[in-house]
């Protein structure tokens, strides 16, 4: 069938693997949120936030519903959240969140990935000070930064920052105001639910680390391989990869 077929088949496999990993992460996080309270997003803020986060990443309703249904089963597996911190090539700070039913497996895999790519796992807190926990919403709109800021302030949202690049806007708010900010954007500015590409509380780097081309390539590979690990939920870093 030729080289073109092989390349196309490889891309399809990579896309399917990425989608499978995305759905797996969404399922575990939604399951855990549903398990932590009532399995109803109308009465469980953590569950509602998790659903909105993963819907913004185009996780299907079927995956979401199956995760909630699984949480209703009292005999379902228990997942444990973990966080590992370390440094990669060029002194890049990295934090890795895991959600697993086997903590030893998760730690071993994360540590091996750091080591394999010239990094190392550190003690708790060694990298976290490089990040700030923020509520982040990203979407496309023709509204101006001033219009967005004014609407959020009038909606009693604690706005930290609003950036716009062409039509793409990123809003950063106090994490506890994430859902309030989302409601203001939808109800007062006409942003549609499907317009959000990001809607989550996450870690934002305080400053980016400039890298040589060689270190940039090493860090990118480390992040890709870390992101592909079975138990990893999220990877945060402060590398400037542009």
C-alpha positions as CSV (number, residue, x, y, z in Angstrom):
1,X,0.0,0.0,0.0
2,X,3.0,2.3,0.2
3,X,4.6,4.8,2.5
4,X,1.6,7.2,2.3
5,X,-0.7,4.5,3.7
6,X,1.8,3.8,6.6
7,X,2.0,7.5,7.5
8,X,-1.8,7.9,7.4
9,X,-2.3,4.8,9.5
10,X,0.2,6.0,12.0
11,X,-1.5,9.4,12.3
12,X,-4.9,7.7,12.8
13,X,-3.5,5.5,15.5
14,X,-1.9,8.5,17.3
15,X,-5.2,10.3,17.1
16,X,-7.2,7.4,18.4
17,X,-4.7,6.9,21.3
18,X,-4.9,10.6,22.2
19,X,-8.7,10.4,22.2
20,X,-8.7,7.3,24.3
21,X,-6.3,8.9,26.8
22,X,-8.5,12.0,27.0
23,X,-11.6,10.0,27.6
24,X,-9.9,7.9,30.2
25,X,-8.8,11.0,32.2
26,X,-12.2,12.6,31.9
27,X,-13.9,9.4,33.0
28,X,-11.7,9.1,36.1
29,X,-12.0,12.7,37.2
30,X,-15.8,12.8,36.7
31,X,-16.1,9.5,38.5
32,X,-14.2,10.9,41.4
33,X,-16.2,14.1,41.6
34,X,-19.4,12.2,41.5
35,X,-18.2,9.8,44.1
36,X,-17.2,12.7,46.4
37,X,-20.9,13.8,46.8
38,X,-24.2,13.1,45.2
39,X,-23.9,12.0,41.5
40,X,-26.0,14.9,40.3
41,X,-24.3,18.0,38.8
42,X,-27.2,20.1,39.9
43,X,-26.3,19.4,43.6
44,X,-22.6,18.7,43.3
45,X,-20.5,21.7,42.3
46,X,-17.3,19.7,41.9
47,X,-19.1,17.3,39.5
48,X,-20.5,20.2,37.5
49,X,-17.1,21.8,37.2
50,X,-15.5,18.6,36.1
51,X,-18.2,18.1,33.4
52,X,-17.8,21.6,32.1
53,X,-14.0,21.2,32.0
54,X,-14.1,18.1,29.9
55,X,-17.0,19.2,27.7
56,X,-14.8,22.1,26.7
57,X,-12.3,19.5,25.5
58,X,-15.0,17.8,23.4
59,X,-15.5,14.7,25.7
60,X,-18.8,13.1,24.6
61,X,-21.9,13.0,26.7
62,X,-21.8,9.2,26.6
63,X,-18.4,9.1,28.4
64,X,-19.6,11.6,31.0
65,X,-22.8,9.7,31.7
66,X,-21.0,6.3,32.0
67,X,-18.6,7.8,34.5
68,X,-21.4,9.1,36.6
69,X,-23.3,5.8,36.4
70,X,-20.1,4.0,37.5
71,X,-19.9,6.2,40.6
72,X,-23.3,5.1,41.7
73,X,-22.0,1.6,42.1
74,X,-20.9,1.1,45.7
75,X,-18.4,-1.6,44.7
76,X,-16.6,0.5,42.1
77,X,-12.8,1.0,42.2
78,X,-11.4,3.7,44.4
79,X,-9.0,6.2,42.8
80,X,-6.3,8.1,44.7
81,X,-5.1,11.5,43.6
82,X,-1.4,12.2,43.7
83,X,1.0,15.0,42.8
84,X,4.7,14.8,41.9
85,X,7.1,17.7,41.4
86,X,10.4,17.9,39.7
87,X,12.6,19.5,37.1
88,X,13.4,18.8,33.4
89,X,16.2,19.8,31.1
90,X,17.1,23.5,31.3
91,X,15.7,23.8,34.8
92,X,12.1,23.7,33.7
93,X,9.7,23.2,36.7
94,X,7.2,20.4,36.2
95,X,4.2,19.2,38.3
96,X,2.4,16.0,37.5
97,X,-1.1,15.1,38.8
98,X,-2.1,11.5,38.9
99,X,-5.3,9.7,39.5
100,X,-4.8,6.0,40.1
101,X,-5.9,2.7,41.7
102,X,-2.2,1.8,42.2
103,X,0.0,4.5,43.7
104,X,3.2,2.6,43.4
105,X,2.7,2.1,39.7
106,X,1.9,5.7,39.2
107,X,5.0,7.0,41.1
108,X,7.4,4.5,39.4
109,X,6.1,5.5,36.0
110,X,6.4,9.2,36.7
111,X,9.9,8.9,38.2
112,X,11.1,6.7,35.3
113,X,9.8,9.2,32.8
114,X,11.7,12.1,34.5
115,X,14.9,10.1,34.6
116,X,14.7,8.8,31.1
117,X,14.5,12.4,29.7
118,X,17.2,13.9,31.9
119,X,15.0,15.2,34.6
120,X,14.5,14.3,38.3
121,X,11.7,14.1,40.8
122,X,12.0,16.4,43.8
123,X,10.4,16.8,47.2
124,X,6.9,18.1,47.6
125,X,6.8,21.9,47.1
126,X,10.1,22.1,45.1
127,X,8.3,23.2,41.9
128,X,4.9,24.4,43.0
129,X,6.0,27.9,44.0
130,X,6.6,28.6,40.2
131,X,2.8,28.3,39.6
132,X,-0.4,30.1,40.6
133,X,-3.7,28.3,40.9
134,X,-6.2,30.0,38.7
135,X,-9.6,29.6,37.1
136,X,-9.1,29.8,33.4
137,X,-11.6,30.2,30.6
138,X,-10.7,30.4,26.9
139,X,-13.0,31.2,24.1
140,X,-13.3,33.1,20.8
141,X,-15.3,36.4,20.6
142,X,-15.4,39.8,19.0
143,X,-16.0,41.4,22.4
144,X,-13.2,43.7,23.6
145,X,-11.1,43.2,26.7
146,X,-12.8,46.2,28.3
147,X,-16.3,44.8,27.7
148,X,-15.3,41.4,29.1
149,X,-13.6,42.9,32.2
150,X,-16.6,45.2,32.9
151,X,-19.1,42.4,32.6
152,X,-17.1,40.2,35.0
153,X,-16.5,43.0,37.5
154,X,-20.2,43.9,37.5
155,X,-21.0,40.2,38.0
156,X,-18.9,40.3,41.2
157,X,-16.2,38.1,39.7
158,X,-12.7,38.4,41.1
159,X,-10.9,38.9,37.8
160,X,-7.1,38.4,37.8
161,X,-6.4,38.9,34.1
162,X,-7.9,39.1,30.6
163,X,-5.8,38.7,27.5
164,X,-6.9,38.7,23.9
165,X,-4.9,37.5,20.8
166,X,-6.9,38.2,17.6
167,X,-10.3,36.8,18.6
168,X,-9.1,34.3,21.2
169,X,-9.6,35.4,24.8
170,X,-8.2,33.9,28.0
171,X,-9.8,35.0,31.3
172,X,-8.1,34.2,34.6
173,X,-10.1,34.5,37.8
174,X,-9.9,33.4,41.4
175,X,-10.6,29.6,41.2
176,X,-13.7,29.8,43.5
177,X,-15.2,32.3,40.9
178,X,-14.8,30.0,37.9
179,X,-18.4,28.9,37.6
180,X,-19.7,32.4,38.4
181,X,-17.4,33.8,35.6
182,X,-18.7,31.2,33.2
183,X,-22.3,32.1,33.9
184,X,-21.6,35.9,33.4
185,X,-19.9,35.2,30.1
186,X,-22.8,33.1,28.9
187,X,-25.7,35.2,30.3
188,X,-24.3,38.7,29.9
189,X,-22.0,38.5,26.9
190,X,-23.7,35.8,24.9
191,X,-20.8,33.3,24.9
192,X,-22.1,29.9,24.0
193,X,-21.2,26.8,26.0
194,X,-19.7,25.2,23.0
195,X,-17.4,28.2,22.5
196,X,-15.2,27.4,25.5
197,X,-12.0,25.6,24.7
198,X,-10.9,25.8,28.3
199,X,-13.0,26.0,31.5
200,X,-11.1,24.7,34.5
201,X,-9.1,25.6,37.6
202,X,-5.5,24.9,36.7
203,X,-1.9,25.9,37.5
204,X,-0.5,28.9,35.5
205,X,3.2,29.5,35.4
206,X,4.3,32.8,37.0
207,X,7.1,33.2,34.4
208,X,8.3,31.1,31.5
209,X,11.8,29.6,31.2
210,X,13.7,30.2,28.0
211,X,15.4,27.2,26.5
212,X,18.0,26.3,23.9
213,X,16.6,24.5,20.8
214,X,18.2,21.3,22.1
215,X,16.6,21.5,25.6
216,X,13.3,22.6,24.1
217,X,13.2,19.4,22.1
218,X,14.1,17.3,25.2
219,X,11.4,19.0,27.3
220,X,8.7,18.6,24.6
221,X,9.5,14.8,24.4
222,X,9.4,14.5,28.2
223,X,6.1,16.3,28.4
224,X,4.6,14.1,25.6
225,X,5.7,10.9,27.2
226,X,4.6,12.0,30.7
227,X,1.2,13.0,29.3
228,X,0.8,9.5,27.7
229,X,1.2,7.6,31.0
230,X,-1.8,5.7,32.1
231,X,-2.2,7.3,35.6
232,X,-1.4,10.9,34.6
233,X,-4.2,13.4,34.7
234,X,-2.4,16.6,34.0
235,X,1.1,18.0,33.5
236,X,2.0,21.6,34.3
237,X,5.3,23.2,33.3
238,X,6.9,26.7,32.9
239,X,8.8,26.1,29.7
240,X,8.6,28.6,26.8
241,X,8.1,26.2,23.9
242,X,7.3,28.8,21.3
